[in-house]
């Protein structure tokens, strides 16, 4: 989950979301990806956007975290974000 900095214009917010969505076709270990605006802001402690990704295993997550297509997208999102909260769940 994250929230954008107030100074980030809507066009850049949309571009970040599209860049994240574009990773679906570029990173082989990424099995599924959903990203969008949080629809329950009253309970979200200020987080405005959510990203949920699925991998087969820890090796897939590790491959994603260092993938050359992922790195610039992650950097762009972090630069635009005011707050970020991330968790990894093994099912």
Backbone torsions as a table, in degrees:
resi	resn	phi	psi	omega
1	UNK	NA	150.8	175.8
2	UNK	-157.7	167.0	170.9
3	UNK	-128.6	144.1	178.3
4	UNK	-79.3	150.3	171.2
5	UNK	-63.2	144.9	-179.3
6	UNK	-58.3	-32.3	-176.9
7	UNK	-74.9	-11.1	-178.5
8	UNK	-76.7	119.7	-177.5
9	UNK	-70.4	157.3	-179.5
10	UNK	-54.1	-36.4	-178.9
11	UNK	-63.6	-39.6	178.7
12	UNK	-71.4	-37.1	176.1
13	UNK	-59.3	-47.5	178.7
14	UNK	-62.6	-39.9	179.9
15	UNK	-65.2	-38.8	177.0
16	UNK	-63.4	-45.6	179.5
17	UNK	-61.3	-42.1	178.7
18	UNK	-66.6	-37.6	177.5
19	UNK	-64.0	-40.6	176.8
20	UNK	-63.3	-47.6	179.3
21	UNK	-59.2	-34.1	-179.7
22	UNK	-64.3	-19.1	179.8
23	UNK	-67.2	-22.3	179.6
24	UNK	-51.4	-43.4	-175.0
25	UNK	-91.1	-3.2	-172.5
26	UNK	-112.0	-17.9	-175.6
27	UNK	-118.3	107.7	-174.2
28	UNK	-59.1	-32.8	-177.0
29	UNK	-78.9	-7.8	-179.6
30	UNK	-83.1	110.2	-176.6
31	UNK	-84.2	-37.9	177.2
32	UNK	-152.2	155.2	-178.6
33	UNK	-151.1	127.7	173.6
34	UNK	-130.1	132.8	179.3
35	UNK	-145.6	142.6	177.8
36	UNK	175.2	-176.3	-178.5
37	UNK	-78.6	137.9	178.0
38	UNK	-66.3	130.6	-179.0
39	UNK	-96.7	2.9	178.3
40	UNK	-127.0	62.6	-173.5
41	UNK	-63.9	-24.9	-177.3
42	UNK	-63.4	-27.2	-177.4
43	UNK	-107.3	8.0	-169.4
44	UNK	-100.4	5.8	177.3
45	UNK	52.0	36.3	176.0
46	UNK	92.9	-9.3	177.8
47	UNK	-76.5	131.0	-173.5
48	UNK	-108.1	-17.4	-175.6
49	UNK	-135.4	151.8	-176.2
50	UNK	-131.2	139.9	175.2
51	UNK	-129.8	124.5	176.8
52	UNK	-124.5	123.5	180.0
53	UNK	-125.6	148.9	-179.7
54	UNK	-124.1	138.7	177.8
55	UNK	-131.0	157.8	178.8
56	UNK	-67.7	-34.6	-174.4
57	UNK	-163.9	-179.2	-179.8
58	UNK	-60.9	-35.4	179.1
59	UNK	-62.5	-37.8	177.2
60	UNK	-65.0	-41.5	176.8
61	UNK	-64.0	-42.5	179.1
62	UNK	-63.0	-43.3	178.5
63	UNK	-61.6	-41.1	178.8
64	UNK	-63.4	-43.9	-174.2
65	UNK	-64.9	-20.8	179.3
66	UNK	-114.3	5.9	-177.4
67	UNK	-66.9	135.6	-177.5
68	UNK	-63.1	-21.6	175.4
69	UNK	-79.8	-30.6	-177.5
70	UNK	-77.5	-38.7	-172.5
71	UNK	-55.4	-48.9	179.8
72	UNK	-69.1	-30.7	177.9
73	UNK	-68.0	-44.3	178.2
74	UNK	-62.2	-41.3	179.0
75	UNK	-64.0	-40.6	179.4
76	UNK	-64.7	-42.6	179.2
77	UNK	-64.7	-45.1	179.7
78	UNK	-62.3	-37.6	179.4
79	UNK	-65.6	-30.8	-178.3
80	UNK	-89.6	-13.3	-172.8
81	UNK	-88.9	139.1	172.7
82	UNK	-85.3	-40.4	-178.6
83	UNK	-140.8	143.1	176.3
84	UNK	-135.1	136.5	174.3
85	UNK	-129.8	122.9	-178.4
86	UNK	-129.7	141.7	174.3
87	UNK	-137.6	149.8	174.8
88	UNK	-117.6	128.7	-177.5
89	UNK	-118.4	130.3	174.4
90	UNK	-103.3	119.1	-177.1
91	UNK	-92.0	NA	NA
